[in-house]
Amino acid sequence: MSLNKTQQQKLEKSGYRFVGEHGHAAAKICHWTKQSILDKGVCYKEKFYGIESHRCLQMSPSVSSCQQECEFCWRDLSYTETEWEGEYDNPKVIIDESIKAQNNLLCGFGGNDKANKDKLIESKTPNNAAISLAGEPMMYPEIDELIAEFNRRNFTTFVVSNGQCVDRLRNLDVDPYQLYLSLDAPTRKLYNDVCNPKINDGWNNLNESLETLASFNSRTCIRTTCVKGRNMENPEKYGELIKKADPDFVEIKAYMCVGSSRERLTLDNMPTFDEIVKFATEIGNYCNKKIVNESEISRVVLLQ
């Protein structure tokens, strides 16, 4: 599952740092981590859930692994692998080296007079892992142990899954702090058009995972990336699927025209914040949830 040197170098230019020996795991500093250190704002996850942006580690154990090629995905889809092949690094190595990579990437702030020195010190010991940088984390063979190791280190973990690894999701021994499922289409046809699954039974897998979500003891969340002109329709169908999953939270978020997604979509596909609020309200009416928080700069609202 490793990327070749050319692929790695391309991603490194955009801020990735690969960790371990086998080229499948990486960390990258989030925009909001930098902004928080400069006291210029925080990620919506801090506003919604209390996660400190300057202490958040954004990483992935499976950068190139995914069963979908979603048209709104910001990553380069040319190296997508739908099955795990080959060796892999163990969770302790991935975590140790991810933290080290993050610290190295942040060291430049030490000479920045505008940096909040207290936050900069705290950033050296992150306490939340956003396991969502790229790829599908459930494809990493030791995802259970990765979550467990983060737990042993007193991290909270936010794991984002596309719902395609049904059995692995169903058989997780260790619950993450908050488990996300991406729900980016209300019908099978739109799912196939927008999420572009590379395996059979993608829509069925997603629905099985939605049903499984209700059995988790951890906090659960449905996240919908809204692409104007593509998947912002049938709010009643979204509502039905969300009711089936019975999540604690629902995030309705605008597509952002960044990265390689610009080769497939345009600025016209980015909904405004008002359009997100309207669509989220419509969805909420069909699943008995209301908007309880919002972040206009990130074009996202929280339903509960």
C-alpha positions, 0 to 999 in steps of 0.5 A: 500500500506504499506510494512511490517516491514521486507520489510521496514527494508531490504530497510532501510539497503540499505539507505531508510528512510520511512516517514509518518505513512502508509509505502508507501513513502520514501527518500534516499540519491542519490550517486551523492548528496554525491559526490557533497558535497565531490566535487567528481562529479555531477549527469548528471541532473546537467550537462544536466539541471542545477539541483544542485546535492547537493540540490536534494531530491530523494524520492517516494510517492509510493515505492511498487506500480508499474504495471510493473516488469521490468527485469532491475529494481534494486528494489526487485520485490517481493512486487510489488502492482499493485493497490492502497489499503488502507490509505495514508499520505498527501503531506505536511507530506511526503515532510516535513519528506522527507526533515528531513530524508535527513538532518538526513542522511547527518548529518555525513558529518558535521564531514568530513573535505573533505565536501564542507561546503557551499554545506553542508549548502545548502543541508539542504534546497533542491530545486529539487525533483526527484520523481523517487526513486522507484515505480510508482508515478502516483499511489499515490492518491494525486500526483497532490497535491504533485507536487503543494506543491513542487511548493509552496515551490519553488522546481523544480520537476522531475517526472518519470512515466511508462505511465500506469496511462493514465487517471491520467497523462492526467488529471494532473492539475499541471504540474511538472517541467519536466515530464519523460516517460520511453520508454524501448521497441520498440515493443509490444513483447519486451515490454512484455518480458522486462517490464513484465507488471502485468496488461492488455493493458500495451503496449496500455497504454504506447502508449496513454501516449506517445500521451498525452505527447505532450499536456503538457506545462511543459518540457517533456523527454523520457528516455530509459534504454538500456539493451544489448542483450534485448532491443537495437534493432529496432531504427527506432521503437523507433524513431517513438514512440519518434516522436509521443510523441514530447518530449523536450529531450530524454535520452538514458541511459545504464542499470546498474547492481546493486541491485536486477536486478543482480538476473535477468541480468548480467554485460554482459547486461550493454552496454558500453558508446560507444554502447550507443552513437551509439544506440542513434545516430541511434535513433536520425536519425529516430526522427530528434534529435541529441546528445547535451550532454553526461555523460560518467561516467553515460553512458547516452546521451541527444538528442534534 
